[in-house]
Amino acid sequence: MSEISGGHGKGPLAGLRVLDIATILAAPSAAALLSDYGAEVLKIELPGGDGLREFPPHKNGKPLWWKVTNRNKKLISLDLRKPEGLALFKRLLPRFDVLIENFRPGTLERWGLDRDTLWQLQPRLTILRVTAFGQDGPYRDRPGFARVFESMGGLTYICGEPDGPPMHVGYPLGDSVGGLMGAVGVLAALWKRARDPQALGEEIDLSLTEATLKLLEYLPIRYDQLGEVCERSGNISQYAAPTGAYRTRDRHWVSLSGSTNALFAANCRAIGREDLIADPRYQSNVNRCGYKDELNALFGEWIASHDLTHVLACFELHKGTLVPIYSAKQIAEDAQIAARGFLREVPDPDLGLVRVQGVVPRFRNDPGDIYGTAGPIGHDNDEIYGQWLGLSAADQAVLRKAQVI
């Protein structure tokens, strides 16, 4: 893949080539993370466009979410369901180290792209298969999206007020968790290949529902060993006290946390209640959890009687563990975010310069980079089909008319 100006190929994964044929969010997020670390990613979408392009928000008809999830990627359009498209795909695949897909189990097989065929084309290929429930089991053929993963993975049940309904978090967290798990799985497979240059490819079966459940570490063991079902507790932590989200006198929101004795003491000093530190009822986190209601009420009353600037100053002075609850506006204006340059200005083919998150985590000696956001459908068709595969403009026009590309 030819190098793109502006920093493409920087990072510890420079030289790795990833073919992303996935749709919407979770699996493409995994590919985007790999691209952050330097992998060269080619994304294939149907000629009609990926469904994520329809997700709000939009500006001047351009999909903002799409632009971030498919950052750093080259984009081509191709219909793998058509014989001409399948033939082009088979010519492209041997150039790549990783294939990422998220179709329902059996879909690629129906298209003539079963695992053995893929490995015949590229024996060292790492294949990441992302589905709602996995490649086997009674739910394997069910469709999925983030609220399915969050609901059946246990996350939704524990979110919300104790006397209210289960709540989703307002953002497809299940997709984001899946993207992280997918990228980690690919890296694990690549480490094996790095140790053994002759190692054959790997197939990774990622269930997004399992990924969500894996996030909730102690839920299953708590039920298994104690017979307890974790219930909703609103903003109150079930494993530390005092905790909560509180409103200041001038109607800003803050979050209080802290589980150790040292942090409890610092928080008590912040509100001028050093007497609480020696109280025998509060000598350990376990004890404090037994008195969480009165502790939360005590801290909440103090916070409600002061403005935000005073509250933050007191907790900062005593090294307490209270922070403001930020909106996107406050994030954009935050001094720490600015000092580390985390919100990066990068070029966008439709909107000029836009600000997006930088690479997480940071690598000192070989840093990754965000060099641009995603553009229109088939943005790189001419380069890939022309320079890579040698198709003339006339050949591409024929394929375009037939809606193959």
ABEGO torsion letter per residue (X at the ends): XBBBBGGBGBEAABGBBBBBABBEAAAAAAAAAAAAAGBBBBBBBBAAEBAAAABOBBBGGBBAAAAAAABGBBBBBBBAABAAAAAAAAAAAAABABBBBABBBGAAAAAGBBAAAAAAABAABBBBBBBAAEABEAAAABBBBAAAAAAAAGAAAABEBAABBBBBAGBBAAAAAAAAAAAAAAAAAAAAAAABAABBBBBBBBBAAAAAAAABAAAAAAAAAAGBBBBBAEABBAABOBBEBBBBAAGBBBBBBEABAAAAAAAAAAAGBAAAAABAAAABAAAAAAAAAAAAAAAAAAAAABBAAAAAAAAAAAGBBBBBBBBAAAAAABAAAAAAGABBBBBBAAAEBBBBBBBOBBBAABBBBBAEBBBBBGAAAAAAAAAAAGBBAAAAAAAAAAGAX
